[in-house]
């Protein structure tokens, strides 16, 4: 039976659990940090010696932990790219700019268990020779900012931060930095620019890979809140034990944000890949299905920028059988294991772990119009295809939802989206294009019908009435 | 109105500068702090920040115009931000915003921040507030209201009115 497995959110919702230091210490807080600092250097079978820090980095790599922010990239590999020979300081930034529509998991950690994040950060900083780190919290989380500030103060007073932390001879400081309402700050190089006090225009890669040329042109690690919390548990339980959670290549737990047309929206921490998309939506331990009498029309599986899945779609997945042979199986979208690889095989992504369910009362034209308006508003404006294209798409969808559409708008939307993706400095271009590409391709009849009805004056907001004012 | 920074506020800002290897990094935190104190970011606040951080005023002003949370004029004391993004929209965010506007005598069709003539309330649509599981949500000043329905709407407005009354009597007492 699929059920929650609470590792990171183990205590967060328990009665009486508070975000202060004393409570965290009572629940075994900062023990993982002590364990990390006491890690002995080791010699590998091939005679190569590993420092204590290298042992921790190796553990994180072996745990299979993949970034929980959206890209799902190996955390250990990301750390291994850090330029450690430049002689420049290395910085670490916690990306707490949670802003992918549909996502509300980091919010839980920041508000309810801030010390867990700080402990994960201290361990990660220590393992990567970082002396100065930042938590970039989105501006719309004013209470989280206060809670984090308080937690940082407590950590300083306990000697977990500051000079010579816990007598280790290592100095470390972590500061809070607040964003101010811009989605693009979630993109790591945009975030870095923002932290430098500038407009958050993403940097072009190459050459500005954060691991080499990040904050102040120094090597920089940017990790998501949930990822850094996972590091604490990897150190605590050991990489091998952590890797037993979840499924092959999709280890550990993930906090899924479920919203939209389900009976019980909310956040659910599960072992990665142990529950299917259908179970997360329908099972009594999770979403408990749709409202009575309704059925699924579509699912946005990984935040609003992921490609939509249409009810009834089937996908071919490669599976390893008991005999070790790879076989291909065809599954319905509801039977897709909710992990990084299966969603990718289905042509979309699990992204930030945010599932938005759309039932049969929702019209894909209206849904895409809403999503598209978001991207038009949030484009930073640096690259022409995105700045103009995102707005053109939103305008076309606005007229389609205001009785002034055309049948040709469907193709027009596809044309614009195709000319944004791959032509921008950062992945926002794809984030803006993918919803349009997937919605219009999969629901083309609905888009064309809406436009045709408007041309004939019989659309839902047309019917011969004067055009809606805007 | 002359622009002056009280000493405790300046001390707070000076401390912020020490958190970064480069002064310019403190600009966003400066703007937040100044906006919290003055209610908005005035041209004087921009110039003061620029001088303090060794920047040209445009380096600060371009932040005020880019980041949606910074504002260049005072807004209502109770600032109602209704989330308009998908999950909240599915849960009726458009009707919710309309209800706020109607109850406060604002234009429900206008898509920009609007402030009541008495300066007590501002209503605006904002993008995702990251609380989609309890849609529709509204951020009122620093407080998040979840699953806001008709009762929630009334509660937000009456709480806003109560704080106006408190502020007024405090002002008269002072």
Interface residues (C-beta under 8 A of the other chain):
Chain A: X89 X98 X99 X100 X101 X102 X103 X104 X106 X107 X132 X138 X139 X140 X141 X142 X143 X175 X177 X178 X179 X180 X181 X182 X183 X194 X195 X196 X197 X198 X199 X200 X216 X257 X258 X259 X260 X261 X265 X266 X267 X300 X304 X354 X356 X358 X362 X367 X370 X371 X373 X374 X377 X378 X380 X469
Chain B: X19 X20 X21 X22 X24 X25 X26 X27 X28 X29 X31 X32 X53 X59 X62 X63 X66 X67 X68 X69 X70 X84 X85 X86 X87 X89 X90 X109 X126 X127 X128 X129 X130 X131 X132 X133 X134 X135 X139 X142 X143 X144
